[in-house]
């Protein structure tokens, strides 16, 4: 049980490697579609800033999930969602939500004249 639970444990690395290999395998075919290429090219500008921000935003999400409104809204305790993985939607949608939030924050920060030289 100790080897399998947690963000920095073996299954997380295997999952990340699997996703990486899948994307590497299908990227040539997918990039031929103009709409997909357009979205990926726009998202590429935000990868480094997302890498820098995602850990802090994940911690904020975890704190938010410990609130009472979360249990009332989803009908399950936050501890079930975060440790046991009872809610599949959390596992599937949170990375996309997190990336979108990081992109939004970086986009806003890049519009501020003095800050745009600091934010990568």
Secondary structure, 3 states (H helix, E strand, C coil): CCCCCCCCCHHHHHHHHHHHHHHHHHHHHHCCCHHHHHHHHHHHCCHHHHHHHHHHHHHHHHHHHCCHHHHHHHCCCHHHHHHHCCCHHHHHHHHHHHHHHHHHHHHHHHHCCCHHHCCC
